[in-house]
Amino acid sequence: MKRTTILYITFLFFFIKSNAQCAMCRAVLESEETKSVAEGINDGIVYLMAIPYVLVGGIIFVIYKKFRT
């Protein structure tokens, strides 16, 4: 139980830190005149959102293949 509580608190701190970074990205985008910086940051956000889904999908696929055989 103690280990789970520590894990939840750790995830909470990482979430708070990531929220702060999103606000910084928004401030940079609002202050920039060029669109190339905004496009680069938007691409980065898409990559950051997609990678966890790809990793989880890959893990589930490997587990499925392992138990299927």
N, CA, C and O atoms as a Maestro MAE file, in Angstrom:
{
 s_m_m2io_version
 :::
 2.0.0
}

f_m_ct {
 s_m_title
 :::
 protein
 m_atom[276] {
  # First column is atom index #
  i_m_mmod_type
  r_m_x_coord
  r_m_y_coord
  r_m_z_coord
  i_m_residue_number
  s_m_chain_name
  s_m_pdb_residue_name
  s_m_pdb_atom_name
  i_m_atomic_number
  :::
  1 25 0.825 -1.191 0.000 1 A "MET " " N  " 7
  2 3 0.000 0.000 0.000 1 A "MET " " CA " 6
  3 2 0.871 1.256 0.000 1 A "MET " " C  " 6
  4 15 0.575 2.228 -0.695 1 A "MET " " O  " 8
  5 25 1.933 1.225 0.778 2 A "LYS " " N  " 7
  6 3 2.820 2.380 0.857 2 A "LYS " " CA " 6
  7 2 3.484 2.644 -0.499 2 A "LYS " " C  " 6
  8 15 3.644 3.792 -0.915 2 A "LYS " " O  " 8
  9 25 3.867 1.560 -1.174 3 A "ARG " " N  " 7
  10 3 4.510 1.695 -2.477 3 A "ARG " " CA " 6
  11 2 3.563 2.318 -3.504 3 A "ARG " " C  " 6
  12 15 3.978 3.158 -4.303 3 A "ARG " " O  " 8
  13 25 2.309 1.915 -3.485 4 A "THR " " N  " 7
  14 3 1.313 2.457 -4.405 4 A "THR " " CA " 6
  15 2 1.075 3.938 -4.143 4 A "THR " " C  " 6
  16 15 0.954 4.721 -5.084 4 A "THR " " O  " 8
  17 25 1.008 4.324 -2.890 5 A "THR " " N  " 7
  18 3 0.803 5.727 -2.539 5 A "THR " " CA " 6
  19 2 1.966 6.579 -3.027 5 A "THR " " C  " 6
  20 15 1.756 7.663 -3.572 5 A "THR " " O  " 8
  21 25 3.172 6.105 -2.839 6 A "ILE " " N  " 7
  22 3 4.343 6.844 -3.309 6 A "ILE " " CA " 6
  23 2 4.318 6.963 -4.829 6 A "ILE " " C  " 6
  24 15 4.677 8.007 -5.373 6 A "ILE " " O  " 8
  25 25 3.904 5.921 -5.508 7 A "LEU " " N  " 7
  26 3 3.819 5.944 -6.962 7 A "LEU " " CA " 6
  27 2 2.794 6.974 -7.439 7 A "LEU " " C  " 6
  28 15 3.065 7.726 -8.376 7 A "LEU " " O  " 8
  29 25 1.634 7.014 -6.812 8 A "TYR " " N  " 7
  30 3 0.613 7.998 -7.179 8 A "TYR " " CA " 6
  31 2 1.093 9.424 -6.940 8 A "TYR " " C  " 6
  32 15 0.847 10.303 -7.767 8 A "TYR " " O  " 8
  33 25 1.761 9.662 -5.847 9 A "ILE " " N  " 7
  34 3 2.279 11.005 -5.556 9 A "ILE " " CA " 6
  35 2 3.330 11.399 -6.591 9 A "ILE " " C  " 6
  36 15 3.365 12.548 -7.030 9 A "ILE " " O  " 8
  37 25 4.181 10.459 -6.981 10 A "THR " " N  " 7
  38 3 5.190 10.736 -8.000 10 A "THR " " CA " 6
  39 2 4.533 11.097 -9.324 10 A "THR " " C  " 6
  40 15 4.944 12.058 -9.974 10 A "THR " " O  " 8
  41 25 3.520 10.342 -9.734 11 A "PHE " " N  " 7
  42 3 2.813 10.662 -10.972 11 A "PHE " " CA " 6
  43 2 2.138 12.025 -10.896 11 A "PHE " " C  " 6
  44 15 2.082 12.740 -11.896 11 A "PHE " " O  " 8
  45 25 1.634 12.390 -9.748 12 A "LEU " " N  " 7
  46 3 1.001 13.690 -9.573 12 A "LEU " " CA " 6
  47 2 2.002 14.806 -9.805 12 A "LEU " " C  " 6
  48 15 1.678 15.797 -10.459 12 A "LEU " " O  " 8
  49 25 3.213 14.664 -9.281 13 A "PHE " " N  " 7
  50 3 4.229 15.695 -9.474 13 A "PHE " " CA " 6
  51 2 4.653 15.795 -10.930 13 A "PHE " " C  " 6
  52 15 4.897 16.898 -11.419 13 A "PHE " " O  " 8
  53 25 4.746 14.671 -11.637 14 A "PHE " " N  " 7
  54 3 5.086 14.724 -13.053 14 A "PHE " " CA " 6
  55 2 3.978 15.393 -13.850 14 A "PHE " " C  " 6
  56 15 4.260 16.115 -14.806 14 A "PHE " " O  " 8
  57 25 2.730 15.171 -13.478 15 A "PHE " " N  " 7
  58 3 1.607 15.805 -14.165 15 A "PHE " " CA " 6
  59 2 1.642 17.310 -13.963 15 A "PHE " " C  " 6
  60 15 1.414 18.066 -14.908 15 A "PHE " " O  " 8
  61 25 1.924 17.753 -12.751 16 A "ILE " " N  " 7
  62 3 1.999 19.185 -12.466 16 A "ILE " " CA " 6
  63 2 3.116 19.821 -13.281 16 A "ILE " " C  " 6
  64 15 2.943 20.915 -13.817 16 A "ILE " " O  " 8
  65 25 4.257 19.153 -13.380 17 A "LYS " " N  " 7
  66 3 5.376 19.677 -14.147 17 A "LYS " " CA " 6
  67 2 5.023 19.762 -15.631 17 A "LYS " " C  " 6
  68 15 5.383 20.742 -16.284 17 A "LYS " " O  " 8
  69 25 4.337 18.771 -16.177 18 A "SER " " N  " 7
  70 3 3.984 18.794 -17.592 18 A "SER " " CA " 6
  71 2 2.949 19.873 -17.889 18 A "SER " " C  " 6
  72 15 2.978 20.465 -18.968 18 A "SER " " O  " 8
  73 25 2.046 20.140 -16.968 19 A "ASN " " N  " 7
  74 3 1.103 21.233 -17.159 19 A "ASN " " CA " 6
  75 2 1.818 22.568 -17.237 19 A "ASN " " C  " 6
  76 15 1.440 23.429 -18.032 19 A "ASN " " O  " 8
  77 25 2.838 22.749 -16.428 20 A "ALA " " N  " 7
  78 3 3.594 23.993 -16.453 20 A "ALA " " CA " 6
  79 2 4.285 24.173 -17.794 20 A "ALA " " C  " 6
  80 15 4.358 25.293 -18.300 20 A "ALA " " O  " 8
  81 25 4.790 23.103 -18.377 21 A "GLN " " N  " 7
  82 3 5.471 23.204 -19.659 21 A "GLN " " CA " 6
  83 2 4.492 23.567 -20.772 21 A "GLN " " C  " 6
  84 15 4.853 24.310 -21.686 21 A "GLN " " O  " 8
  85 25 3.283 23.066 -20.715 22 A "CYS " " N  " 7
  86 3 2.293 23.413 -21.736 22 A "CYS " " CA " 6
  87 2 1.982 24.907 -21.705 22 A "CYS " " C  " 6
  88 15 1.803 25.523 -22.755 22 A "CYS " " O  " 8
  89 25 1.919 25.481 -20.533 23 A "ALA " " N  " 7
  90 3 1.672 26.919 -20.423 23 A "ALA " " CA " 6
  91 2 2.832 27.708 -21.019 23 A "ALA " " C  " 6
  92 15 2.617 28.751 -21.636 23 A "ALA " " O  " 8
  93 25 4.044 27.226 -20.845 24 A "MET " " N  " 7
  94 3 5.206 27.903 -21.415 24 A "MET " " CA " 6
  95 2 5.170 27.833 -22.942 24 A "MET " " C  " 6
  96 15 5.484 28.814 -23.615 24 A "MET " " O  " 8
  97 25 4.794 26.693 -23.482 25 A "CYS " " N  " 7
  98 3 4.692 26.567 -24.940 25 A "CYS " " CA " 6
  99 2 3.655 27.535 -25.484 25 A "CYS " " C  " 6
  100 15 3.871 28.169 -26.517 25 A "CYS " " O  " 8
  101 25 2.547 27.649 -24.802 26 A "ARG " " N  " 7
  102 3 1.492 28.554 -25.251 26 A "ARG " " CA " 6
  103 2 1.970 30.000 -25.236 26 A "ARG " " C  " 6
  104 15 1.673 30.760 -26.158 26 A "ARG " " O  " 8
  105 25 2.706 30.386 -24.200 27 A "ALA " " N  " 7
  106 3 3.218 31.754 -24.117 27 A "ALA " " CA " 6
  107 2 4.196 32.041 -25.248 27 A "ALA " " C  " 6
  108 15 4.182 33.133 -25.816 27 A "ALA " " O  " 8
  109 25 5.036 31.081 -25.579 28 A "VAL " " N  " 7
  110 3 5.994 31.265 -26.676 28 A "VAL " " CA " 6
  111 2 5.254 31.399 -27.998 28 A "VAL " " C  " 6
  112 15 5.595 32.253 -28.817 28 A "VAL " " O  " 8
  113 25 4.246 30.565 -28.214 29 A "LEU " " N  " 7
  114 3 3.505 30.620 -29.474 29 A "LEU " " CA " 6
  115 2 2.750 31.928 -29.636 29 A "LEU " " C  " 6
  116 15 2.656 32.455 -30.744 29 A "LEU " " O  " 8
  117 25 2.217 32.453 -28.555 30 A "GLU " " N  " 7
  118 3 1.464 33.700 -28.647 30 A "GLU " " CA " 6
  119 2 2.369 34.896 -28.887 30 A "GLU " " C  " 6
  120 15 1.924 35.901 -29.442 30 A "GLU " " O  " 8
  121 25 3.624 34.809 -28.483 31 A "SER " " N  " 7
  122 3 4.527 35.944 -28.641 31 A "SER " " CA " 6
  123 2 5.296 35.914 -29.959 31 A "SER " " C  " 6
  124 15 5.880 36.930 -30.337 31 A "SER " " O  " 8
  125 25 5.317 34.801 -30.664 32 A "GLU " " N  " 7
  126 3 6.082 34.672 -31.904 32 A "GLU " " CA " 6
  127 2 5.297 35.236 -33.089 32 A "GLU " " C  " 6
  128 15 4.070 35.159 -33.144 32 A "GLU " " O  " 8
  129 25 6.044 35.802 -34.029 33 A "GLU " " N  " 7
  130 3 5.447 36.342 -35.247 33 A "GLU " " CA " 6
  131 2 5.408 35.304 -36.372 33 A "GLU " " C  " 6
  132 15 4.508 35.327 -37.211 33 A "GLU " " O  " 8
  133 25 6.379 34.404 -36.383 34 A "THR " " N  " 7
  134 3 6.470 33.449 -37.492 34 A "THR " " CA " 6
  135 2 5.645 32.204 -37.213 34 A "THR " " C  " 6
  136 15 5.425 31.827 -36.062 34 A "THR " " O  " 8
  137 25 5.201 31.583 -38.275 35 A "LYS " " N  " 7
  138 3 4.399 30.362 -38.153 35 A "LYS " " CA " 6
  139 2 5.269 29.108 -38.079 35 A "LYS " " C  " 6
  140 15 4.784 28.060 -37.651 35 A "LYS " " O  " 8
  141 25 6.531 29.183 -38.480 36 A "SER " " N  " 7
  142 3 7.371 27.981 -38.479 36 A "SER " " CA " 6
  143 2 7.622 27.472 -37.063 36 A "SER " " C  " 6
  144 15 7.679 26.261 -36.847 36 A "SER " " O  " 8
  145 25 7.770 28.369 -36.104 37 A "VAL " " N  " 7
  146 3 7.965 27.947 -34.716 37 A "VAL " " CA " 6
  147 2 6.702 27.265 -34.206 37 A "VAL " " C  " 6
  148 15 6.778 26.242 -33.524 37 A "VAL " " O  " 8
  149 25 5.546 27.825 -34.532 38 A "ALA " " N  " 7
  150 3 4.275 27.241 -34.093 38 A "ALA " " CA " 6
  151 2 4.073 25.858 -34.704 38 A "ALA " " C  " 6
  152 15 3.612 24.940 -34.026 38 A "ALA " " O  " 8
  153 25 4.413 25.708 -35.969 39 A "GLU " " N  " 7
  154 3 4.274 24.401 -36.618 39 A "GLU " " CA " 6
  155 2 5.215 23.379 -35.996 39 A "GLU " " C  " 6
  156 15 4.842 22.219 -35.822 39 A "GLU " " O  " 8
  157 25 6.419 23.792 -35.661 40 A "GLY " " N  " 7
  158 3 7.372 22.887 -35.023 40 A "GLY " " CA " 6
  159 2 6.891 22.434 -33.658 40 A "GLY " " C  " 6
  160 15 7.012 21.258 -33.315 40 A "GLY " " O  " 8
  161 25 6.351 23.350 -32.883 41 A "ILE " " N  " 7
  162 3 5.846 22.989 -31.553 41 A "ILE " " CA " 6
  163 2 4.618 22.098 -31.680 41 A "ILE " " C  " 6
  164 15 4.461 21.156 -30.903 41 A "ILE " " O  " 8
  165 25 3.753 22.373 -32.636 42 A "ASN " " N  " 7
  166 3 2.585 21.515 -32.841 42 A "ASN " " CA " 6
  167 2 2.995 20.099 -33.244 42 A "ASN " " C  " 6
  168 15 2.405 19.125 -32.776 42 A "ASN " " O  " 8
  169 25 3.999 19.982 -34.106 43 A "ASP " " N  " 7
  170 3 4.498 18.647 -34.471 43 A "ASP " " CA " 6
  171 2 5.064 17.928 -33.252 43 A "ASP " " C  " 6
  172 15 4.840 16.731 -33.076 43 A "ASP " " O  " 8
  173 25 5.792 18.649 -32.417 44 A "GLY " " N  " 7
  174 3 6.341 18.052 -31.202 44 A "GLY " " CA " 6
  175 2 5.256 17.554 -30.270 44 A "GLY " " C  " 6
  176 15 5.394 16.491 -29.664 44 A "GLY " " O  " 8
  177 25 4.182 18.307 -30.150 45 A "ILE " " N  " 7
  178 3 3.069 17.903 -29.291 45 A "ILE " " CA " 6
  179 2 2.421 16.628 -29.830 45 A "ILE " " C  " 6
  180 15 2.078 15.729 -29.062 45 A "ILE " " O  " 8
  181 25 2.258 16.552 -31.141 46 A "VAL " " N  " 7
  182 3 1.665 15.351 -31.740 46 A "VAL " " CA " 6
  183 2 2.556 14.136 -31.481 46 A "VAL " " C  " 6
  184 15 2.053 13.062 -31.149 46 A "VAL " " O  " 8
  185 25 3.867 14.293 -31.629 47 A "TYR " " N  " 7
  186 3 4.780 13.176 -31.353 47 A "TYR " " CA " 6
  187 2 4.705 12.763 -29.891 47 A "TYR " " C  " 6
  188 15 4.682 11.570 -29.588 47 A "TYR " " O  " 8
  189 25 4.668 13.717 -28.991 48 A "LEU " " N  " 7
  190 3 4.594 13.392 -27.563 48 A "LEU " " CA " 6
  191 2 3.290 12.679 -27.220 48 A "LEU " " C  " 6
  192 15 3.264 11.833 -26.327 48 A "LEU " " O  " 8
  193 25 2.214 13.014 -27.920 49 A "MET " " N  " 7
  194 3 0.936 12.349 -27.663 49 A "MET " " CA " 6
  195 2 0.901 10.948 -28.271 49 A "MET " " C  " 6
  196 15 0.282 10.049 -27.702 49 A "MET " " O  " 8
  197 25 1.549 10.749 -29.407 50 A "ALA " " N  " 7
  198 3 1.447 9.478 -30.123 50 A "ALA " " CA " 6
  199 2 2.346 8.389 -29.546 50 A "ALA " " C  " 6
  200 15 1.965 7.219 -29.552 50 A "ALA " " O  " 8
  201 25 3.507 8.738 -29.057 51 A "ILE " " N  " 7
  202 3 4.474 7.731 -28.610 51 A "ILE " " CA " 6
  203 2 3.931 6.836 -27.501 51 A "ILE " " C  " 6
  204 15 4.127 5.624 -27.590 51 A "ILE " " O  " 8
  205 25 3.261 7.342 -26.462 52 A "PRO " " N  " 7
  206 3 2.735 6.417 -25.443 52 A "PRO " " CA " 6
  207 2 1.726 5.416 -26.006 52 A "PRO " " C  " 6
  208 15 1.710 4.256 -25.592 52 A "PRO " " O  " 8
  209 25 0.890 5.850 -26.940 53 A "TYR " " N  " 7
  210 3 -0.080 4.930 -27.539 53 A "TYR " " CA " 6
  211 2 0.620 3.840 -28.347 53 A "TYR " " C  " 6
  212 15 0.219 2.677 -28.295 53 A "TYR " " O  " 8
  213 25 1.649 4.203 -29.086 54 A "VAL " " N  " 7
  214 3 2.404 3.220 -29.863 54 A "VAL " " CA " 6
  215 2 3.093 2.226 -28.932 54 A "VAL " " C  " 6
  216 15 3.079 1.023 -29.192 54 A "VAL " " O  " 8
  217 25 3.692 2.716 -27.854 55 A "LEU " " N  " 7
  218 3 4.364 1.824 -26.904 55 A "LEU " " CA " 6
  219 2 3.385 0.863 -26.239 55 A "LEU " " C  " 6
  220 15 3.657 -0.334 -26.144 55 A "LEU " " O  " 8
  221 25 2.261 1.374 -25.783 56 A "VAL " " N  " 7
  222 3 1.267 0.512 -25.133 56 A "VAL " " CA " 6
  223 2 0.714 -0.496 -26.134 56 A "VAL " " C  " 6
  224 15 0.534 -1.667 -25.800 56 A "VAL " " O  " 8
  225 25 0.446 -0.054 -27.347 57 A "GLY " " N  " 7
  226 3 -0.032 -0.972 -28.377 57 A "GLY " " CA " 6
  227 2 0.980 -2.064 -28.677 57 A "GLY " " C  " 6
  228 15 0.607 -3.223 -28.858 57 A "GLY " " O  " 8
  229 25 2.253 -1.707 -28.733 58 A "GLY " " N  " 7
  230 3 3.296 -2.699 -28.969 58 A "GLY " " CA " 6
  231 2 3.403 -3.703 -27.838 58 A "GLY " " C  " 6
  232 15 3.566 -4.898 -28.081 58 A "GLY " " O  " 8
  233 25 3.312 -3.232 -26.609 59 A "ILE " " N  " 7
  234 3 3.372 -4.134 -25.452 59 A "ILE " " CA " 6
  235 2 2.180 -5.084 -25.453 59 A "ILE " " C  " 6
  236 15 2.336 -6.280 -25.209 59 A "ILE " " O  " 8
  237 25 1.002 -4.560 -25.724 60 A "ILE " " N  " 7
  238 3 -0.193 -5.411 -25.769 60 A "ILE " " CA " 6
  239 2 -0.072 -6.443 -26.890 60 A "ILE " " C  " 6
  240 15 -0.463 -7.597 -26.713 60 A "ILE " " O  " 8
  241 25 0.462 -6.040 -28.033 61 A "PHE " " N  " 7
  242 3 0.649 -6.968 -29.146 61 A "PHE " " CA " 6
  243 2 1.612 -8.094 -28.777 61 A "PHE " " C  " 6
  244 15 1.352 -9.259 -29.076 61 A "PHE " " O  " 8
  245 25 2.720 -7.746 -28.129 62 A "VAL " " N  " 7
  246 3 3.697 -8.764 -27.724 62 A "VAL " " CA " 6
  247 2 3.082 -9.724 -26.714 62 A "VAL " " C  " 6
  248 15 3.284 -10.934 -26.814 62 A "VAL " " O  " 8
  249 25 2.342 -9.208 -25.752 63 A "ILE " " N  " 7
  250 3 1.693 -10.067 -24.756 63 A "ILE " " CA " 6
  251 2 0.664 -10.971 -25.432 63 A "ILE " " C  " 6
  252 15 0.569 -12.155 -25.110 63 A "ILE " " O  " 8
  253 25 -0.099 -10.419 -26.360 64 A "TYR " " N  " 7
  254 3 -1.097 -11.203 -27.086 64 A "TYR " " CA " 6
  255 2 -0.434 -12.344 -27.858 64 A "TYR " " C  " 6
  256 15 -0.890 -13.486 -27.808 64 A "TYR " " O  " 8
  257 25 0.642 -12.024 -28.569 65 A "LYS " " N  " 7
  258 3 1.342 -13.051 -29.343 65 A "LYS " " CA " 6
  259 2 1.947 -14.113 -28.431 65 A "LYS " " C  " 6
  260 15 1.953 -15.295 -28.776 65 A "LYS " " O  " 8
  261 25 2.453 -13.705 -27.279 66 A "LYS " " N  " 7
  262 3 3.085 -14.654 -26.364 66 A "LYS " " CA " 6
  263 2 2.066 -15.638 -25.798 66 A "LYS " " C  " 6
  264 15 2.344 -16.835 -25.714 66 A "LYS " " O  " 8
  265 25 0.898 -15.151 -25.412 67 A "PHE " " N  " 7
  266 3 -0.113 -16.027 -24.831 67 A "PHE " " CA " 6
  267 2 -0.897 -16.800 -25.885 67 A "PHE " " C  " 6
  268 15 -1.520 -17.812 -25.564 67 A "PHE " " O  " 8
  269 25 -0.879 -16.354 -27.105 68 A "ARG " " N  " 7
  270 3 -1.609 -17.037 -28.172 68 A "ARG " " CA " 6
  271 2 -0.898 -18.313 -28.598 68 A "ARG " " C  " 6
  272 15 -1.540 -19.294 -28.971 68 A "ARG " " O  " 8
  273 25 0.419 -18.296 -28.544 69 A "THR " " N  " 7
  274 3 1.165 -19.486 -28.986 69 A "THR " " CA " 6
  275 2 1.292 -20.530 -27.907 69 A "THR " " C  " 6
  276 15 1.891 -21.581 -28.132 69 A "THR " " O  " 8
  :::
 }
 m_bond[275] {
  # First column is bond index #
  i_m_from
  i_m_to
  i_m_order
  :::
  1 1 2 1
  2 2 3 1
  3 3 4 2
  4 3 5 1
  5 5 6 1
  6 6 7 1
  7 7 8 2
  8 7 9 1
  9 9 10 1
  10 10 11 1
  11 11 12 2
  12 11 13 1
  13 13 14 1
  14 14 15 1
  15 15 16 2
  16 15 17 1
  17 17 18 1
  18 18 19 1
  19 19 20 2
  20 19 21 1
  21 21 22 1
  22 22 23 1
  23 23 24 2
  24 23 25 1
  25 25 26 1
  26 26 27 1
  27 27 28 2
  28 27 29 1
  29 29 30 1
  30 30 31 1
  31 31 32 2
  32 31 33 1
  33 33 34 1
  34 34 35 1
  35 35 36 2
  36 35 37 1
  37 37 38 1
  38 38 39 1
  39 39 40 2
  40 39 41 1
  41 41 42 1
  42 42 43 1
  43 43 44 2
  44 43 45 1
  45 45 46 1
  46 46 47 1
  47 47 48 2
  48 47 49 1
  49 49 50 1
  50 50 51 1
  51 51 52 2
  52 51 53 1
  53 53 54 1
  54 54 55 1
  55 55 56 2
  56 55 57 1
  57 57 58 1
  58 58 59 1
  59 59 60 2
  60 59 61 1
  61 61 62 1
  62 62 63 1
  63 63 64 2
  64 63 65 1
  65 65 66 1
  66 66 67 1
  67 67 68 2
  68 67 69 1
  69 69 70 1
  70 70 71 1
  71 71 72 2
  72 71 73 1
  73 73 74 1
  74 74 75 1
  75 75 76 2
  76 75 77 1
  77 77 78 1
  78 78 79 1
  79 79 80 2
  80 79 81 1
  81 81 82 1
  82 82 83 1
  83 83 84 2
  84 83 85 1
  85 85 86 1
  86 86 87 1
  87 87 88 2
  88 87 89 1
  89 89 90 1
  90 90 91 1
  91 91 92 2
  92 91 93 1
  93 93 94 1
  94 94 95 1
  95 95 96 2
  96 95 97 1
  97 97 98 1
  98 98 99 1
  99 99 100 2
  100 99 101 1
  101 101 102 1
  102 102 103 1
  103 103 104 2
  104 103 105 1
  105 105 106 1
  106 106 107 1
  107 107 108 2
  108 107 109 1
  109 109 110 1
  110 110 111 1
  111 111 112 2
  112 111 113 1
  113 113 114 1
  114 114 115 1
  115 115 116 2
  116 115 117 1
  117 117 118 1
  118 118 119 1
  119 119 120 2
  120 119 121 1
  121 121 122 1
  122 122 123 1
  123 123 124 2
  124 123 125 1
  125 125 126 1
  126 126 127 1
  127 127 128 2
  128 127 129 1
  129 129 130 1
  130 130 131 1
  131 131 132 2
  132 131 133 1
  133 133 134 1
  134 134 135 1
  135 135 136 2
  136 135 137 1
  137 137 138 1
  138 138 139 1
  139 139 140 2
  140 139 141 1
  141 141 142 1
  142 142 143 1
  143 143 144 2
  144 143 145 1
  145 145 146 1
  146 146 147 1
  147 147 148 2
  148 147 149 1
  149 149 150 1
  150 150 151 1
  151 151 152 2
  152 151 153 1
  153 153 154 1
  154 154 155 1
  155 155 156 2
  156 155 157 1
  157 157 158 1
  158 158 159 1
  159 159 160 2
  160 159 161 1
  161 161 162 1
  162 162 163 1
  163 163 164 2
  164 163 165 1
  165 165 166 1
  166 166 167 1
  167 167 168 2
  168 167 169 1
  169 169 170 1
  170 170 171 1
  171 171 172 2
  172 171 173 1
  173 173 174 1
  174 174 175 1
  175 175 176 2
  176 175 177 1
  177 177 178 1
  178 178 179 1
  179 179 180 2
  180 179 181 1
  181 181 182 1
  182 182 183 1
  183 183 184 2
  184 183 185 1
  185 185 186 1
  186 186 187 1
  187 187 188 2
  188 187 189 1
  189 189 190 1
  190 190 191 1
  191 191 192 2
  192 191 193 1
  193 193 194 1
  194 194 195 1
  195 195 196 2
  196 195 197 1
  197 197 198 1
  198 198 199 1
  199 199 200 2
  200 199 201 1
  201 201 202 1
  202 202 203 1
  203 203 204 2
  204 203 205 1
  205 205 206 1
  206 206 207 1
  207 207 208 2
  208 207 209 1
  209 209 210 1
  210 210 211 1
  211 211 212 2
  212 211 213 1
  213 213 214 1
  214 214 215 1
  215 215 216 2
  216 215 217 1
  217 217 218 1
  218 218 219 1
  219 219 220 2
  220 219 221 1
  221 221 222 1
  222 222 223 1
  223 223 224 2
  224 223 225 1
  225 225 226 1
  226 226 227 1
  227 227 228 2
  228 227 229 1
  229 229 230 1
  230 230 231 1
  231 231 232 2
  232 231 233 1
  233 233 234 1
  234 234 235 1
  235 235 236 2
  236 235 237 1
  237 237 238 1
  238 238 239 1
  239 239 240 2
  240 239 241 1
  241 241 242 1
  242 242 243 1
  243 243 244 2
  244 243 245 1
  245 245 246 1
  246 246 247 1
  247 247 248 2
  248 247 249 1
  249 249 250 1
  250 250 251 1
  251 251 252 2
  252 251 253 1
  253 253 254 1
  254 254 255 1
  255 255 256 2
  256 255 257 1
  257 257 258 1
  258 258 259 1
  259 259 260 2
  260 259 261 1
  261 261 262 1
  262 262 263 1
  263 263 264 2
  264 263 265 1
  265 265 266 1
  266 266 267 1
  267 267 268 2
  268 267 269 1
  269 269 270 1
  270 270 271 1
  271 271 272 2
  272 271 273 1
  273 273 274 1
  274 274 275 1
  275 275 276 2
  :::
 }
}
